[in-house]
Amino acid sequence: MKRHKEYSDDVARRNKLACAMEEGADDTIRYHIVSVESAWGQRAYSASIDGFYVGYRAAIAILEKVGPQNWSALAMERNLLMMEHRLGFIKNYEEIEHERERNSA
């Protein structure tokens, strides 16, 4: 951890503060603390997923520019669509139809 001393010190300080906050708290306050920690963790996770996706698409764009004759985006199209679906950016036909049915009812 020598390399990342500042980061590890921040994590240790944050954990110490979290323990101090939870020590004298009742169940209602603990519930709110966990809710805030959960929301913050979800935001960090979502930001990392979005960053991954943008970087992936940028890499593909660079590959297409550098060697368009050797690189076929069409060959990757299925993989790109599957990745975008798994990340929740697009829906498949069944999901769209299900959502339409649910909204019309």
Secondary structure by P-SEA (a helix, b strand, c coil): cccaaaaaaaaaaaaaaaaaaaccccaaaaaaaaaaaaaaaaaaaaaaaaaaaaaaaaaaaaaaaacccccccccaaaaaaaaaaaacccccaaaaaaaaaaaac
